[in-house]
Amino acid sequence: LDVGAAPGTDVYAPVKGSVVAVSDLVVGGKRVDSRIDLRPSESPSVMVSVMNVRPDPSIAVGTPVLAASSKLGTAVDVASVEEQALAAHAPDGGNNVSISVYPSPGSLP
């Protein structure tokens, strides 16, 4: 899911849970900023990744987060590095925060 967001827009946790990873996000060989992986409290068999974010200094592995109230960081200018699919439909070059959900490692049979 890509959610249009101008660079500098505050980004909040989409789920209640905890931070399990904060890693570099590389696009076209350039470090854009970060990807923050969350493990939802109510669905620990999945991971929720939030990308195109500059992490808040308070965010680290193990940090508990609450949906819609825990600030993860701010949106970055990913459109300056790569053309965005949202560019034709949104201002700011289609800048966005991307949210993905996938099975947690080891949760598949």
Residue pairs with C-beta under 8 A, 6 or more apart in sequence:
1 98
1 99
1 100
2 84
2 85
2 86
2 96
2 97
2 98
2 99
3 96
3 97
3 98
3 99
4 86
4 89
4 90
4 91
4 92
4 94
4 95
4 96
5 11
5 52
5 75
5 95
5 96
5 97
6 75
6 91
6 92
6 95
7 74
7 75
7 76
7 77
7 92
7 95
8 74
8 75
9 74
9 75
9 97
10 71
10 73
10 74
11 50
11 53
11 71
11 72
11 73
11 74
11 75
11 97
12 67
12 68
12 69
12 70
12 71
12 72
13 38
13 50
13 65
13 66
13 67
13 68
13 69
13 70
13 71
13 72
14 38
14 48
14 50
14 67
14 68
14 99
15 38
15 40
15 41
15 42
15 43
15 48
15 65
15 67
16 40
16 41
16 42
16 65
16 66
16 67
17 38
17 39
17 40
17 41
17 42
17 44
17 48
17 64
17 65
18 38
18 39
18 41
18 62
18 63
18 64
18 65
19 36
19 37
19 38
19 59
19 60
19 61
19 62
19 63
19 65
20 37
20 38
20 39
20 47
20 61
21 35
21 36
21 37
21 61
22 34
22 35
22 36
22 37
22 55
22 59
22 60
22 61
23 34
23 35
23 37
24 31
24 33
24 34
24 35
25 31
25 32
25 33
25 34
25 35
25 51
25 52
26 32
27 78
27 81
27 82
28 81
28 82
30 81
32 52
32 76
32 78
32 81
33 52
33 53
33 54
33 55
33 76
34 51
34 53
34 54
34 55
34 73
35 49
35 50
35 51
35 53
36 49
36 50
36 51
36 53
36 55
36 59
36 72
36 73
37 47
37 48
37 49
37 50
38 47
38 48
38 49
38 50
38 65
39 46
39 47
39 48
39 104
40 46
40 48
44 104
44 107
45 103
45 104
45 107
46 101
46 102
46 103
46 104
46 107
47 101
47 102
47 103
47 104
47 105
48 99
48 100
48 101
49 98
49 99
49 100
49 101
49 102
50 72
50 97
50 98
50 99
51 97
51 98
51 99
51 100
52 75
52 76
52 78
52 95
52 96
52 97
52 98
53 72
53 73
53 74
53 75
53 76
53 97
54 73
54 74
54 75
54 76
55 72
55 73
56 71
56 72
56 73
56 74
58 71
59 72
59 73
64 70
65 72
75 95
75 96
75 97
76 95
77 93
77 95
78 84
78 95
78 96
79 87
79 92
79 93
79 94
79 95
80 93
83 94
84 93
84 94
84 95
84 96
85 94
86 94
86 95
86 96
87 93
87 94
88 94
90 96
